[in-house]
């Protein structure tokens, strides 16, 4: 889910991830910059994030994404709690009609 904050920033809610016995909850990352290209697509970017959900700290690396014609492609990394390495995530989705 992408929610506008201002003309140049959005909040991106990253989907919940099934990860063994410790699922990662949906993470609402605010302050993601958004820019447009001459072709009409959008680029999303944030250098990193640090969130606490249900008393667990989630540290994210660079978040990048593009939207074009109702399709969103996104990549990011996240390290939950004291895990010694990050989890690399990528996904693609299409806009739902409301």
HUDAWO-V809992 format. One record per pair of residues at least 4 apart in sequence whose C-alpha atoms are under 8 Angstrom apart, sorted by the first residue. I is the first residue (numbers start at 0). GAP is how many residues later the second one is. D is the distance in Angstrom with one decimal. If there is no record, write none. Layout:
i;gap;d
I;GAP;D
I;GAP;D
This chain:
i;gap;d
0;11;5.8
0;12;5.1
0;13;7.2
1;8;6.5
1;9;5.7
1;10;4.6
1;11;6.4
2;7;5.5
2;8;5.2
2;9;6.6
3;5;6.5
3;6;4.4
3;7;6.4
4;4;5.5
4;5;4.8
4;6;6.6
4;26;7.7
5;4;6.8
7;25;5.7
7;26;5.3
7;27;6.8
8;21;7.9
8;22;5.5
8;23;5.3
8;24;4.4
8;25;5.5
9;20;6.3
9;21;5.9
9;22;5.2
9;23;6.5
9;24;6.9
10;17;6.5
10;18;5.4
10;19;4.1
10;20;6.1
10;21;6.1
11;16;5.8
11;17;5.2
11;18;6.5
11;20;7.1
12;13;6.4
12;14;5.4
12;15;4.1
12;16;6.1
13;12;5.4
13;13;5.1
13;14;6.3
13;15;7.5
14;10;7.2
14;11;4.6
14;12;6.9
15;7;7.2
15;8;5.6
15;9;4.5
15;10;4.2
15;11;7.4
16;6;5.7
16;7;5.0
16;8;6.5
16;9;7.5
17;4;7.4
17;5;4.6
17;6;6.5
18;4;4.7
18;5;6.7
23;56;7.7
24;28;7.6
26;24;7.7
26;26;7.8
28;20;6.9
28;22;8.0
30;15;7.4
31;12;6.4
31;13;5.7
31;14;5.1
32;11;5.6
32;12;5.3
32;13;6.4
33;8;6.6
33;9;5.6
33;10;4.7
33;11;6.7
34;7;5.6
34;8;5.3
34;9;6.8
35;4;6.3
35;5;5.8
35;6;4.4
35;7;6.2
36;4;5.5
36;5;6.2
36;6;7.7
39;28;7.4
40;25;7.0
40;26;5.6
40;27;4.7
40;28;7.5
41;24;5.5
41;25;5.2
41;26;6.7
42;21;7.5
42;22;5.8
42;23;4.5
42;24;6.6
43;19;7.7
43;20;5.5
43;21;4.8
43;22;6.0
44;17;7.5
44;18;5.6
44;19;4.5
44;20;6.5
45;16;5.8
45;17;5.2
45;18;6.7
46;14;6.5
46;15;4.4
46;16;6.4
47;11;7.5
47;12;5.1
47;13;4.4
47;14;4.8
47;15;6.6
48;9;7.9
48;10;5.8
48;11;4.8
48;12;6.7
49;7;7.1
49;8;5.8
49;9;4.5
49;10;6.2
50;6;5.7
50;7;5.2
50;8;6.5
51;4;5.3
51;5;4.3
51;6;6.0
52;4;6.6
52;5;7.6
55;24;6.9
55;25;5.6
56;23;6.0
56;24;5.0
57;20;6.4
57;21;5.6
57;22;4.5
57;23;6.1
58;19;5.6
58;20;5.2
58;21;6.6
59;16;7.1
59;17;5.5
59;18;4.2
59;19;6.3
60;15;6.3
60;16;5.1
60;17;6.2
61;14;5.7
61;15;6.8
62;11;7.4
62;12;5.9
62;13;4.4
62;14;7.2
63;10;5.7
63;11;5.5
63;12;6.5
64;7;6.9
64;8;5.4
64;9;4.1
64;10;6.3
65;6;5.8
65;7;5.4
65;8;6.6
66;4;5.4
66;5;4.4
66;6;6.5
67;4;6.8
69;24;5.6
69;25;5.2
70;21;7.0
70;22;5.7
70;23;4.4
70;24;6.4
71;20;5.5
71;21;5.3
71;22;6.2
71;23;7.8
72;17;7.5
72;18;5.9
72;19;4.3
72;20;6.7
73;16;5.5
73;17;5.5
73;18;6.4
74;13;7.6
74;14;5.6
74;15;4.2
74;16;6.7
75;12;6.2
75;13;5.3
75;14;6.5
76;9;6.0
76;10;5.4
76;11;4.4
76;12;5.7
77;8;5.3
77;9;5.3
77;10;6.7
77;11;7.8
78;4;6.2
78;5;7.8
78;6;6.4
78;7;4.4
78;8;6.1
79;6;7.7
